[in-house]
Structures are given as structure tokens and as C-alpha cells.
Amino acid sequence: MTNQCLRIHEEGYFETAVVAVPVGGAPDELVQVLRWGWIMHGMIYKPTPNVTPAAYNPIEATTVSETFRQIVNDNYPDYQFVEAG
């Protein structure tokens, strides 16, 4: 998705999962999660709906949201990952 796509939407929020792919067929391991986004059609950075707009600074997490899990499950029902640690 590009800023061009955001021009048609007032707000856009995203969750990015970084996973490690192990050798040997084990499930992918979740390493880090970044939450980020924009308001005003991509003009101002705002990582989630619940924070004050600020300079670009994604929110870091070690687990994905339930919404993320549901989207992955709906689109890739056979995909599995495990939480790090």
C-alpha cells in the first residue's frame, strides 16, 4: 500500500509482524510487531487510533493483536507461527 492509496481514506492503520523462519519445518517464530499508520489522508503519522499524532515512531510489541490473528487465519488457515521466547 502506498500513500497514494491512503488519499482515498481519512485514516489507515497497519500491523506488521516480523517472523523468523526456522530450518526443518517448525512454525515461524514471531520476533517483533510494529503498529503504524496515518491520518488526514496520509499527511500525519499516527500509529494507532488511541494515541496522539506524533513524529514517525511505530509502536513496538512482542505479540500481535486478535484482529491480526483473525486476518491471518481467514486468509491463510494452514499458516502457523509461535510467540518468541
Residue pairs with C-beta under 8 A, 6 or more apart in sequence:
1 12
1 14
3 38
3 42
5 12
6 12
6 38
6 41
6 42
7 41
7 42
8 41
9 41
10 39
10 40
10 41
11 37
11 38
11 39
11 46
11 49
12 37
12 38
12 42
13 35
13 36
13 37
13 46
13 47
13 48
13 49
14 35
14 36
14 37
15 33
15 34
15 35
15 64
15 65
15 67
15 68
16 33
16 34
16 35
16 36
16 58
17 30
17 32
17 33
17 64
17 68
17 81
18 30
18 31
18 32
18 33
18 34
19 28
19 29
19 30
19 31
19 81
20 28
20 29
20 31
20 84
21 28
22 28
22 29
27 80
27 81
27 82
28 79
28 80
28 81
28 82
29 81
29 82
29 83
29 84
30 62
30 63
30 64
30 81
30 82
30 83
30 84
31 84
32 60
32 61
32 62
33 60
33 61
33 62
33 63
33 64
33 68
34 58
34 59
34 60
34 61
35 47
35 48
35 58
35 59
35 61
36 45
36 47
36 56
36 58
36 59
37 45
37 46
37 47
37 48
38 44
38 45
38 46
39 46
39 53
44 53
45 53
45 54
45 55
45 56
45 57
46 52
46 53
46 54
47 57
47 58
47 59
48 59
51 59
62 83
62 84
62 85
63 83
72 79
